[in-house]
Amino acid sequence: MTYTQLAVLGVVCAVVLDVWVLRTRLLGRKVFWVTYAILFGFQLLTNAVLSGTGVVRYAAASSLGSGEVVFLGEGRIAYAPVEDLLFGFALVVATLSLWVWWGRRGLQR
């Protein structure tokens, strides 16, 4: 599978986990989207530092774009492939969904 396919699969799995498996329905809440907007900004900053300085490199054939490392364009945002934003979204949704689900069951400690 390509990086793009895995990123889309991650988002689909996280949404299914939130909406149908755990039924936390975080994606329908305003507080989630405000929280995600803050996290999104920091994700872009981290991507820019790690990808822009060459600490992290991506295979051109596995992601969208030509593989040229630019700040914006060629399938990249803040030097990282757009797929990174999808993976970040999936990670945040899955983590928060599990957190809320466990919290409702008294497993906060």
Protein Blocks (a to p, Z undefined) as FASTA:
>chain_A
ZZklmmmmmmmmmmmmmmmmnonommmpfklmmmmmmmmmmmmmmmmmmmmnomaccdfk
lmgcjhiacfbgjhiaehiafklmmmmmmmmmmmmmmmmmmmmnopaZZ
